[in-house]
Amino acid sequence: MDVSCDRCANFVFDDDYEDYVCMVNMDEDDYVRLTTDTHYQCPYFRNDDEYEVVRHQM
């Protein structure tokens, strides 16, 4: 499964930073694994594709 922050529901625009940020409060271990291990998949990924269910039913 290919997970990308760009397609994650937790990746939202923050007006204070004027950039997209991850809204998950993850611990330090998860963050290090996510940024250094190329095979580690984010356990907090939630697909932001609201039409995924519809395409699955077709």
mmCIF file of the N, C-alpha and C atoms, coordinates in Angstrom:
data_MODEL
# 
_entry.id   MODEL 
# 
loop_
_atom_site.group_PDB 
_atom_site.id 
_atom_site.type_symbol 
_atom_site.label_atom_id 
_atom_site.label_alt_id 
_atom_site.label_comp_id 
_atom_site.label_asym_id 
_atom_site.label_entity_id 
_atom_site.label_seq_id 
_atom_site.pdbx_PDB_ins_code 
_atom_site.Cartn_x 
_atom_site.Cartn_y 
_atom_site.Cartn_z 
_atom_site.occupancy 
_atom_site.B_iso_or_equiv 
_atom_site.pdbx_formal_charge 
_atom_site.auth_seq_id 
_atom_site.auth_comp_id 
_atom_site.auth_asym_id 
_atom_site.auth_atom_id 
_atom_site.pdbx_PDB_model_num 
ATOM 1   N N  . MET A 1 1  ? 0.844   -1.181 0.000  1.00 0.00 ? 1  MET A N  1 
ATOM 2   C CA . MET A 1 1  ? 0.000   0.000  0.000  1.00 0.00 ? 1  MET A CA 1 
ATOM 3   C C  . MET A 1 1  ? 0.888   1.243  0.000  1.00 0.00 ? 1  MET A C  1 
ATOM 4   N N  . ASP A 1 2  ? 0.671   2.087  -0.953 1.00 0.00 ? 2  ASP A N  1 
ATOM 5   C CA . ASP A 1 2  ? 1.442   3.320  -1.064 1.00 0.00 ? 2  ASP A CA 1 
ATOM 6   C C  . ASP A 1 2  ? 0.730   4.409  -0.273 1.00 0.00 ? 2  ASP A C  1 
ATOM 7   N N  . VAL A 1 3  ? 1.383   4.913  0.767  1.00 0.00 ? 3  VAL A N  1 
ATOM 8   C CA . VAL A 1 3  ? 0.775   5.983  1.557  1.00 0.00 ? 3  VAL A CA 1 
ATOM 9   C C  . VAL A 1 3  ? 1.545   7.264  1.331  1.00 0.00 ? 3  VAL A C  1 
ATOM 10  N N  . SER A 1 4  ? 0.816   8.317  1.100  1.00 0.00 ? 4  SER A N  1 
ATOM 11  C CA . SER A 1 4  ? 1.414   9.613  0.857  1.00 0.00 ? 4  SER A CA 1 
ATOM 12  C C  . SER A 1 4  ? 0.716   10.641 1.729  1.00 0.00 ? 4  SER A C  1 
ATOM 13  N N  . CYS A 1 5  ? 1.489   11.508 2.348  1.00 0.00 ? 5  CYS A N  1 
ATOM 14  C CA . CYS A 1 5  ? 0.897   12.551 3.189  1.00 0.00 ? 5  CYS A CA 1 
ATOM 15  C C  . CYS A 1 5  ? -0.061  13.424 2.387  1.00 0.00 ? 5  CYS A C  1 
ATOM 16  N N  . ASP A 1 6  ? 0.201   13.593 1.107  1.00 0.00 ? 6  ASP A N  1 
ATOM 17  C CA . ASP A 1 6  ? -0.648  14.432 0.275  1.00 0.00 ? 6  ASP A CA 1 
ATOM 18  C C  . ASP A 1 6  ? -2.075  13.889 0.170  1.00 0.00 ? 6  ASP A C  1 
ATOM 19  N N  . ARG A 1 7  ? -2.239  12.590 0.346  1.00 0.00 ? 7  ARG A N  1 
ATOM 20  C CA . ARG A 1 7  ? -3.557  11.970 0.227  1.00 0.00 ? 7  ARG A CA 1 
ATOM 21  C C  . ARG A 1 7  ? -4.138  11.588 1.585  1.00 0.00 ? 7  ARG A C  1 
ATOM 22  N N  . CYS A 1 8  ? -3.514  12.034 2.671  1.00 0.00 ? 8  CYS A N  1 
ATOM 23  C CA . CYS A 1 8  ? -3.946  11.662 4.011  1.00 0.00 ? 8  CYS A CA 1 
ATOM 24  C C  . CYS A 1 8  ? -4.927  12.693 4.578  1.00 0.00 ? 8  CYS A C  1 
ATOM 25  N N  . ALA A 1 9  ? -5.958  12.214 5.256  1.00 0.00 ? 9  ALA A N  1 
ATOM 26  C CA . ALA A 1 9  ? -6.950  13.102 5.855  1.00 0.00 ? 9  ALA A CA 1 
ATOM 27  C C  . ALA A 1 9  ? -6.370  13.880 7.033  1.00 0.00 ? 9  ALA A C  1 
ATOM 28  N N  . ASN A 1 10 ? -5.264  13.408 7.602  1.00 0.00 ? 10 ASN A N  1 
ATOM 29  C CA . ASN A 1 10 ? -4.627  14.086 8.733  1.00 0.00 ? 10 ASN A CA 1 
ATOM 30  C C  . ASN A 1 10 ? -3.677  15.193 8.296  1.00 0.00 ? 10 ASN A C  1 
ATOM 31  N N  . PHE A 1 11 ? -3.463  15.351 7.012  1.00 0.00 ? 11 PHE A N  1 
ATOM 32  C CA . PHE A 1 11 ? -2.538  16.347 6.465  1.00 0.00 ? 11 PHE A CA 1 
ATOM 33  C C  . PHE A 1 11 ? -3.350  17.570 6.060  1.00 0.00 ? 11 PHE A C  1 
ATOM 34  N N  . VAL A 1 12 ? -3.399  18.581 6.923  1.00 0.00 ? 12 VAL A N  1 
ATOM 35  C CA . VAL A 1 12 ? -4.270  19.737 6.712  1.00 0.00 ? 12 VAL A CA 1 
ATOM 36  C C  . VAL A 1 12 ? -3.468  21.031 6.672  1.00 0.00 ? 12 VAL A C  1 
ATOM 37  N N  . PHE A 1 13 ? -4.077  22.044 6.090  1.00 0.00 ? 13 PHE A N  1 
ATOM 38  C CA . PHE A 1 13 ? -3.422  23.348 5.979  1.00 0.00 ? 13 PHE A CA 1 
ATOM 39  C C  . PHE A 1 13 ? -3.537  24.085 7.307  1.00 0.00 ? 13 PHE A C  1 
ATOM 40  N N  . ASP A 1 14 ? -2.405  24.580 7.797  1.00 0.00 ? 14 ASP A N  1 
ATOM 41  C CA . ASP A 1 14 ? -2.355  25.344 9.044  1.00 0.00 ? 14 ASP A CA 1 
ATOM 42  C C  . ASP A 1 14 ? -2.124  26.811 8.708  1.00 0.00 ? 14 ASP A C  1 
ATOM 43  N N  . ASP A 1 15 ? -3.076  27.657 9.092  1.00 0.00 ? 15 ASP A N  1 
ATOM 44  C CA . ASP A 1 15 ? -2.972  29.086 8.784  1.00 0.00 ? 15 ASP A CA 1 
ATOM 45  C C  . ASP A 1 15 ? -1.802  29.753 9.499  1.00 0.00 ? 15 ASP A C  1 
ATOM 46  N N  . ASP A 1 16 ? -1.462  29.288 10.683 1.00 0.00 ? 16 ASP A N  1 
ATOM 47  C CA . ASP A 1 16 ? -0.344  29.884 11.422 1.00 0.00 ? 16 ASP A CA 1 
ATOM 48  C C  . ASP A 1 16 ? 0.988   29.655 10.716 1.00 0.00 ? 16 ASP A C  1 
ATOM 49  N N  . TYR A 1 17 ? 1.212   28.416 10.253 1.00 0.00 ? 17 TYR A N  1 
ATOM 50  C CA . TYR A 1 17 ? 2.454   28.084 9.549  1.00 0.00 ? 17 TYR A CA 1 
ATOM 51  C C  . TYR A 1 17 ? 2.388   28.404 8.059  1.00 0.00 ? 17 TYR A C  1 
ATOM 52  N N  . GLU A 1 18 ? 1.177   28.603 7.554  1.00 0.00 ? 18 GLU A N  1 
ATOM 53  C CA . GLU A 1 18 ? 0.932   28.810 6.132  1.00 0.00 ? 18 GLU A CA 1 
ATOM 54  C C  . GLU A 1 18 ? 1.516   27.678 5.290  1.00 0.00 ? 18 GLU A C  1 
ATOM 55  N N  . ASP A 1 19 ? 1.289   26.470 5.781  1.00 0.00 ? 19 ASP A N  1 
ATOM 56  C CA . ASP A 1 19 ? 1.776   25.265 5.117  1.00 0.00 ? 19 ASP A CA 1 
ATOM 57  C C  . ASP A 1 19 ? 0.938   24.082 5.603  1.00 0.00 ? 19 ASP A C  1 
ATOM 58  N N  . TYR A 1 20 ? 1.088   22.954 4.925  1.00 0.00 ? 20 TYR A N  1 
ATOM 59  C CA . TYR A 1 20 ? 0.381   21.751 5.335  1.00 0.00 ? 20 TYR A CA 1 
ATOM 60  C C  . TYR A 1 20 ? 1.171   21.056 6.443  1.00 0.00 ? 20 TYR A C  1 
ATOM 61  N N  . VAL A 1 21 ? 0.452   20.576 7.454  1.00 0.00 ? 21 VAL A N  1 
ATOM 62  C CA . VAL A 1 21 ? 1.070   19.875 8.576  1.00 0.00 ? 21 VAL A CA 1 
ATOM 63  C C  . VAL A 1 21 ? 0.254   18.627 8.907  1.00 0.00 ? 21 VAL A C  1 
ATOM 64  N N  . CYS A 1 22 ? 0.908   17.679 9.541  1.00 0.00 ? 22 CYS A N  1 
ATOM 65  C CA . CYS A 1 22 ? 0.237   16.465 9.994  1.00 0.00 ? 22 CYS A CA 1 
ATOM 66  C C  . CYS A 1 22 ? -0.385  16.751 11.357 1.00 0.00 ? 22 CYS A C  1 
ATOM 67  N N  . MET A 1 23 ? -1.673  16.494 11.489 1.00 0.00 ? 23 MET A N  1 
ATOM 68  C CA . MET A 1 23 ? -2.384  16.795 12.729 1.00 0.00 ? 23 MET A CA 1 
ATOM 69  C C  . MET A 1 23 ? -2.332  15.655 13.748 1.00 0.00 ? 23 MET A C  1 
ATOM 70  N N  . VAL A 1 24 ? -1.646  14.563 13.432 1.00 0.00 ? 24 VAL A N  1 
ATOM 71  C CA . VAL A 1 24 ? -1.548  13.434 14.353 1.00 0.00 ? 24 VAL A CA 1 
ATOM 72  C C  . VAL A 1 24 ? -0.492  13.740 15.407 1.00 0.00 ? 24 VAL A C  1 
ATOM 73  N N  . ASN A 1 25 ? -0.832  13.464 16.632 1.00 0.00 ? 25 ASN A N  1 
ATOM 74  C CA . ASN A 1 25 ? 0.114   13.648 17.726 1.00 0.00 ? 25 ASN A CA 1 
ATOM 75  C C  . ASN A 1 25 ? 0.889   12.339 17.894 1.00 0.00 ? 25 ASN A C  1 
ATOM 76  N N  . MET A 1 26 ? 1.869   12.117 17.018 1.00 0.00 ? 26 MET A N  1 
ATOM 77  C CA . MET A 1 26 ? 2.614   10.854 17.063 1.00 0.00 ? 26 MET A CA 1 
ATOM 78  C C  . MET A 1 26 ? 3.811   10.988 17.983 1.00 0.00 ? 26 MET A C  1 
ATOM 79  N N  . ASP A 1 27 ? 4.239   9.846  18.515 1.00 0.00 ? 27 ASP A N  1 
ATOM 80  C CA . ASP A 1 27 ? 5.390   9.882  19.409 1.00 0.00 ? 27 ASP A CA 1 
ATOM 81  C C  . ASP A 1 27 ? 6.687   9.949  18.611 1.00 0.00 ? 27 ASP A C  1 
ATOM 82  N N  . GLU A 1 28 ? 7.762   10.181 19.311 1.00 0.00 ? 28 GLU A N  1 
ATOM 83  C CA . GLU A 1 28 ? 9.057   10.393 18.673 1.00 0.00 ? 28 GLU A CA 1 
ATOM 84  C C  . GLU A 1 28 ? 9.546   9.162  17.911 1.00 0.00 ? 28 GLU A C  1 
ATOM 85  N N  . ASP A 1 29 ? 9.283   7.976  18.442 1.00 0.00 ? 29 ASP A N  1 
ATOM 86  C CA . ASP A 1 29 ? 9.706   6.740  17.775 1.00 0.00 ? 29 ASP A CA 1 
ATOM 87  C C  . ASP A 1 29 ? 9.034   6.574  16.417 1.00 0.00 ? 29 ASP A C  1 
ATOM 88  N N  . ASP A 1 30 ? 7.734   6.819  16.368 1.00 0.00 ? 30 ASP A N  1 
ATOM 89  C CA . ASP A 1 30 ? 7.017   6.719  15.096 1.00 0.00 ? 30 ASP A CA 1 
ATOM 90  C C  . ASP A 1 30 ? 7.543   7.725  14.089 1.00 0.00 ? 30 ASP A C  1 
ATOM 91  N N  . TYR A 1 31 ? 7.808   8.930  14.545 1.00 0.00 ? 31 TYR A N  1 
ATOM 92  C CA . TYR A 1 31 ? 8.299   9.967  13.637 1.00 0.00 ? 31 TYR A CA 1 
ATOM 93  C C  . TYR A 1 31 ? 9.661   9.611  13.053 1.00 0.00 ? 31 TYR A C  1 
ATOM 94  N N  . VAL A 1 32 ? 10.558  9.096  13.879 1.00 0.00 ? 32 VAL A N  1 
ATOM 95  C CA . VAL A 1 32 ? 11.887  8.712  13.393 1.00 0.00 ? 32 VAL A CA 1 
ATOM 96  C C  . VAL A 1 32 ? 11.770  7.565  12.398 1.00 0.00 ? 32 VAL A C  1 
ATOM 97  N N  . ARG A 1 33 ? 10.941  6.560  12.711 1.00 0.00 ? 33 ARG A N  1 
ATOM 98  C CA . ARG A 1 33 ? 10.739  5.445  11.776 1.00 0.00 ? 33 ARG A CA 1 
ATOM 99  C C  . ARG A 1 33 ? 10.149  5.934  10.453 1.00 0.00 ? 33 ARG A C  1 
ATOM 100 N N  . LEU A 1 34 ? 9.202   6.840  10.541 1.00 0.00 ? 34 LEU A N  1 
ATOM 101 C CA . LEU A 1 34 ? 8.541   7.352  9.343  1.00 0.00 ? 34 LEU A CA 1 
ATOM 102 C C  . LEU A 1 34 ? 9.506   8.121  8.450  1.00 0.00 ? 34 LEU A C  1 
ATOM 103 N N  . THR A 1 35 ? 10.422  8.866  9.035  1.00 0.00 ? 35 THR A N  1 
ATOM 104 C CA . THR A 1 35 ? 11.329  9.687  8.238  1.00 0.00 ? 35 THR A CA 1 
ATOM 105 C C  . THR A 1 35 ? 12.591  8.962  7.794  1.00 0.00 ? 35 THR A C  1 
ATOM 106 N N  . THR A 1 36 ? 12.969  7.873  8.461  1.00 0.00 ? 36 THR A N  1 
ATOM 107 C CA . THR A 1 36 ? 14.226  7.214  8.113  1.00 0.00 ? 36 THR A CA 1 
ATOM 108 C C  . THR A 1 36 ? 14.050  5.866  7.418  1.00 0.00 ? 36 THR A C  1 
ATOM 109 N N  . ASP A 1 37 ? 13.030  5.118  7.759  1.00 0.00 ? 37 ASP A N  1 
ATOM 110 C CA . ASP A 1 37 ? 12.832  3.779  7.195  1.00 0.00 ? 37 ASP A CA 1 
ATOM 111 C C  . ASP A 1 37 ? 11.939  3.873  5.962  1.00 0.00 ? 37 ASP A C  1 
ATOM 112 N N  . THR A 1 38 ? 12.475  3.485  4.809  1.00 0.00 ? 38 THR A N  1 
ATOM 113 C CA . THR A 1 38 ? 11.715  3.605  3.566  1.00 0.00 ? 38 THR A CA 1 
ATOM 114 C C  . THR A 1 38 ? 10.576  2.587  3.461  1.00 0.00 ? 38 THR A C  1 
ATOM 115 N N  . HIS A 1 39 ? 10.626  1.516  4.249  1.00 0.00 ? 39 HIS A N  1 
ATOM 116 C CA . HIS A 1 39 ? 9.584   0.482  4.188  1.00 0.00 ? 39 HIS A CA 1 
ATOM 117 C C  . HIS A 1 39 ? 8.522   0.646  5.269  1.00 0.00 ? 39 HIS A C  1 
ATOM 118 N N  . TYR A 1 40 ? 8.714   1.580  6.179  1.00 0.00 ? 40 TYR A N  1 
ATOM 119 C CA . TYR A 1 40 ? 7.750   1.800  7.258  1.00 0.00 ? 40 TYR A CA 1 
ATOM 120 C C  . TYR A 1 40 ? 6.555   2.572  6.725  1.00 0.00 ? 40 TYR A C  1 
ATOM 121 N N  . GLN A 1 41 ? 5.365   2.084  7.041  1.00 0.00 ? 41 GLN A N  1 
ATOM 122 C CA . GLN A 1 41 ? 4.146   2.755  6.600  1.00 0.00 ? 41 GLN A CA 1 
ATOM 123 C C  . GLN A 1 41 ? 3.478   3.408  7.805  1.00 0.00 ? 41 GLN A C  1 
ATOM 124 N N  . CYS A 1 42 ? 3.022   4.597  7.612  1.00 0.00 ? 42 CYS A N  1 
ATOM 125 C CA . CYS A 1 42 ? 2.423   5.374  8.693  1.00 0.00 ? 42 CYS A CA 1 
ATOM 126 C C  . CYS A 1 42 ? 1.174   4.668  9.225  1.00 0.00 ? 42 CYS A C  1 
ATOM 127 N N  . PRO A 1 43 ? 1.134   4.379  10.526 1.00 0.00 ? 43 PRO A N  1 
ATOM 128 C CA . PRO A 1 43 ? -0.042  3.700  11.089 1.00 0.00 ? 43 PRO A CA 1 
ATOM 129 C C  . PRO A 1 43 ? -1.246  4.630  11.233 1.00 0.00 ? 43 PRO A C  1 
ATOM 130 N N  . TYR A 1 44 ? -1.043  5.929  11.060 1.00 0.00 ? 44 TYR A N  1 
ATOM 131 C CA . TYR A 1 44 ? -2.118  6.901  11.220 1.00 0.00 ? 44 TYR A CA 1 
ATOM 132 C C  . TYR A 1 44 ? -2.718  7.340  9.884  1.00 0.00 ? 44 TYR A C  1 
ATOM 133 N N  . PHE A 1 45 ? -2.254  6.761  8.794  1.00 0.00 ? 45 PHE A N  1 
ATOM 134 C CA . PHE A 1 45 ? -2.733  7.157  7.464  1.00 0.00 ? 45 PHE A CA 1 
ATOM 135 C C  . PHE A 1 45 ? -4.215  6.869  7.334  1.00 0.00 ? 45 PHE A C  1 
ATOM 136 N N  . ARG A 1 46 ? -4.959  7.880  6.896  1.00 0.00 ? 46 ARG A N  1 
ATOM 137 C CA . ARG A 1 46 ? -6.379  7.750  6.587  1.00 0.00 ? 46 ARG A CA 1 
ATOM 138 C C  . ARG A 1 46 ? -6.599  8.354  5.220  1.00 0.00 ? 46 ARG A C  1 
ATOM 139 N N  . ASN A 1 47 ? -7.068  7.549  4.290  1.00 0.00 ? 47 ASN A N  1 
ATOM 140 C CA . ASN A 1 47 ? -7.254  8.014  2.927  1.00 0.00 ? 47 ASN A CA 1 
ATOM 141 C C  . ASN A 1 47 ? -8.304  9.120  2.895  1.00 0.00 ? 47 ASN A C  1 
ATOM 142 N N  . ASP A 1 48 ? -7.967  10.220 2.258  1.00 0.00 ? 48 ASP A N  1 
ATOM 143 C CA . ASP A 1 48 ? -8.866  11.364 2.173  1.00 0.00 ? 48 ASP A CA 1 
ATOM 144 C C  . ASP A 1 48 ? -9.741  11.313 0.920  1.00 0.00 ? 48 ASP A C  1 
ATOM 145 N N  . ASP A 1 49 ? -9.736  10.187 0.242  1.00 0.00 ? 49 ASP A N  1 
ATOM 146 C CA . ASP A 1 49 ? -10.510 10.037 -0.989 1.00 0.00 ? 49 ASP A CA 1 
ATOM 147 C C  . ASP A 1 49 ? -11.935 9.619  -0.651 1.00 0.00 ? 49 ASP A C  1 
ATOM 148 N N  . GLU A 1 50 ? -12.856 10.582 -0.649 1.00 0.00 ? 50 GLU A N  1 
ATOM 149 C CA . GLU A 1 50 ? -14.231 10.290 -0.262 1.00 0.00 ? 50 GLU A CA 1 
ATOM 150 C C  . GLU A 1 50 ? -14.977 9.464  -1.307 1.00 0.00 ? 50 GLU A C  1 
ATOM 151 N N  . TYR A 1 51 ? -14.439 9.351  -2.506 1.00 0.00 ? 51 TYR A N  1 
ATOM 152 C CA . TYR A 1 51 ? -15.097 8.569  -3.559 1.00 0.00 ? 51 TYR A CA 1 
ATOM 153 C C  . TYR A 1 51 ? -14.537 7.147  -3.661 1.00 0.00 ? 51 TYR A C  1 
ATOM 154 N N  . GLU A 1 52 ? -13.626 6.781  -2.783 1.00 0.00 ? 52 GLU A N  1 
ATOM 155 C CA . GLU A 1 52 ? -13.039 5.447  -2.816 1.00 0.00 ? 52 GLU A CA 1 
ATOM 156 C C  . GLU A 1 52 ? -14.099 4.351  -2.670 1.00 0.00 ? 52 GLU A C  1 
ATOM 157 N N  . VAL A 1 53 ? -15.044 4.551  -1.786 1.00 0.00 ? 53 VAL A N  1 
ATOM 158 C CA . VAL A 1 53 ? -16.106 3.568  -1.562 1.00 0.00 ? 53 VAL A CA 1 
ATOM 159 C C  . VAL A 1 53 ? -16.977 3.436  -2.794 1.00 0.00 ? 53 VAL A C  1 
ATOM 160 N N  . VAL A 1 54 ? -17.285 4.541  -3.437 1.00 0.00 ? 54 VAL A N  1 
ATOM 161 C CA . VAL A 1 54 ? -18.125 4.517  -4.637 1.00 0.00 ? 54 VAL A CA 1 
ATOM 162 C C  . VAL A 1 54 ? -17.435 3.757  -5.756 1.00 0.00 ? 54 VAL A C  1 
ATOM 163 N N  . ARG A 1 55 ? -16.151 4.021  -5.967 1.00 0.00 ? 55 ARG A N  1 
ATOM 164 C CA . ARG A 1 55 ? -15.410 3.302  -7.026 1.00 0.00 ? 55 ARG A CA 1 
ATOM 165 C C  . ARG A 1 55 ? -15.318 1.814  -6.696 1.00 0.00 ? 55 ARG A C  1 
ATOM 166 N N  . HIS A 1 56 ? -15.239 1.481  -5.417 1.00 0.00 ? 56 HIS A N  1 
ATOM 167 C CA . HIS A 1 56 ? -15.153 0.087  -5.027 1.00 0.00 ? 56 HIS A CA 1 
ATOM 168 C C  . HIS A 1 56 ? -16.461 -0.641 -5.326 1.00 0.00 ? 56 HIS A C  1 
ATOM 169 N N  . GLN A 1 57 ? -17.577 0.045  -5.214 1.00 0.00 ? 57 GLN A N  1 
ATOM 170 C CA . GLN A 1 57 ? -18.893 -0.557 -5.448 1.00 0.00 ? 57 GLN A CA 1 
ATOM 171 C C  . GLN A 1 57 ? -19.208 -0.739 -6.918 1.00 0.00 ? 57 GLN A C  1 
ATOM 172 N N  . MET A 1 58 ? -18.516 -0.035 -7.784 1.00 0.00 ? 58 MET A N  1 
ATOM 173 C CA . MET A 1 58 ? -18.807 -0.106 -9.222 1.00 0.00 ? 58 MET A CA 1 
ATOM 174 C C  . MET A 1 58 ? -18.310 -1.380 -9.832 1.00 0.00 ? 58 MET A C  1 
# 
